[in-house]
Amino acid sequence: MASNPVARGRQHPLLLRPFAWLWAQKVWIAAAVGVLLLASTLYVLWAIKDLPDPSQNVLAAGDVMVLDRNGKLIEDWSPAGHYHVTLTLEQMGPYAAKGVLAAEDRNFYNHGALDPASIARAAWVDITSRGFNEGASTITQQLVKIQLLTPQKSFTRKVQEMVLAIALEQRYSKDQILGMYLNRVYFGHGAYGFGAAARTYFNKDAKDTTAAQAAFLAGIIQAPSAYDPVTHYDAARDRELYVLRGMVATGALSPAEAEKAANEDIKKELHIQATARQSKAPHFVDYVLTDLESMFGSAAIQQGGIVVRTTLDLGIQQNAQSAVSNGVRDLAGFNVNNSALLAADPRNGEVLAWVGSADYGNDSIGGQFDVVLSKRQPGSSFKPYVYEAALRDHKITWATILHDRLTDFGGYTPRDFDNGGMGDIKASTAILYSRNIPAVQVGKMEGMDNVIDLAHAMGIKSQLQPYLPTAIGAGDVTLYEHLQGYETFANQGQRVDLNVIKEVDDSSGHSVFKYNRNSTTVLTQAEAYLMSGVLKNYQNTWNFGWNRQMASKTGTSDNGKGGIPDSWIMAYNPDIAIGVWVGNTAPNGGGGLIRAYGENVGLTIMKRFINNLPPTMRDWYPTPSGIKMGCGGDPQDPFLPGACNASPTPSSSPTTSASPSASASASPSTSASPSAAPSPAPSAPPPPPPAPSPSPLASP
């Protein structure tokens, strides 16, 4: 069929109409483009008036004001309290600039103000993750961020950063920009610039730093709190090795030189100098700064000019610090020289007190190391997770009779402090007297995988092994996550993640962050009350002398040879959840053994803290629906409907042998006296043999 030439010809004007319209509007379009260019030019001219002058001291960081929940000042990170040395690139020695380039911007001299390849990669990550997660900043952009911009993350702010970076490179040479950056960037511990960092960390001039030391310092820049070698040495060491590999890749070092640097003992060379820091909660502020770095990048701290409104209550914090300081003195005769205390509001997860060590400024105990975040064995304070899992699943009730006598659990034979047992006892008696063998029996009945699943759901994040010693605390956890778990009990089964920052305001008073609380139901109120209703009797069983009702549990770890590295006590009511740890620490992260048990901690540090809490923190739990009382005839023991139908005695038990104290009565009043009977400790299996060590520069 023939086509219609007339119809075909009429298609061209339709296609050309948009171009015709644009041509007709050319004057207005040209005017709009002109206005846009003029506005952009004026903006750039206005912005660059505040760009730093490389011939001047460029330390211009604003304060980071850290406030407690009531607006009281915890710490003012002001430039006046920081250390700064202005140097030229030549005065920084042969490795400073090369190390920083390897860590932060390996193609700095080969690209402009922006690195298109990095931007494309970061944009793809941000798009696929639906957030601003990936960094792609050149050193020029980083200098802009820490000198001029707020910590806010947004598309508009990224555009600002790019415009100012281009302006900066139009005005200054690459060497000048790198010099300003190296003099301005923050290295932690109050040190601004590479010159100050060399003095602060190694007590030497920048020009005298070795390749290893320069790489170590360069690695810290990305996140000075997260890579603080005092508290996170292993992470800082990994960053050093990453930088050394980068120095090889950029030709700054030969492979042999990098290998030699990697084997240099940086840990022994560190001589971190004290700063003029004044803080009412230094470990807490360190954690807050780490959170800020995670949310906004290290530039948030680098630039300052922000106000952080936190969850801390300075009144409760001062009570905690006093309880820890005086309690450590009380326990000095037990070889205790250090302690940590963490307290939170279980209803919203807000941290109220954070004491990471007995004395932040005491190097003899490694006081700057935050024990709240250190993994240690919790001992018997882990047992509530074990019993709760079995109670929830109707494997036991508190009236279930357990066998507290020397027992072989398939090659594992746990023991108690008295090397014996109390005979056949109720489950509630077993946990109140913190007996080991019944706890292992319950763990075996429930299945350790189920126990670990519950512990993880309640807040334990550390990896736990599904072997029986874990039932009595042989797995490592931090005080932070352990409190998270107990906080779930305290909040009647609702897990609310611990948090420390309520709001962040920028230099103009605008809010750039507000915390949104989320909660997860892990246990029903009735299931959570099973634990609280029995652990409320713990403080009276052990005569702690507290002035209000709490649920509590102690823990004492074991080094496998009868020695005690750690002792704990956890306590809670509806108003507050508290965890306390004590031990003996040394500057290098090691330490000695102690003779204090969890009960000693309850009688000293925890007693001081609880008895000085505000009088309003005295609430207790009403009996929730879904709870029955008196399974087995004891009106004090709560149980779930349907759970009491099972036999009160386990249908099968592991192989038992005569206990050295098998004749002991099952009655708590005739067993070992609480004042003399410490909490039991786990006996962990031996660790696996170490693997051969590869070259430190091998990629992970």
Disulfide bonds with the S-S distance in Angstrom:
Cys631-Cys644 1.92
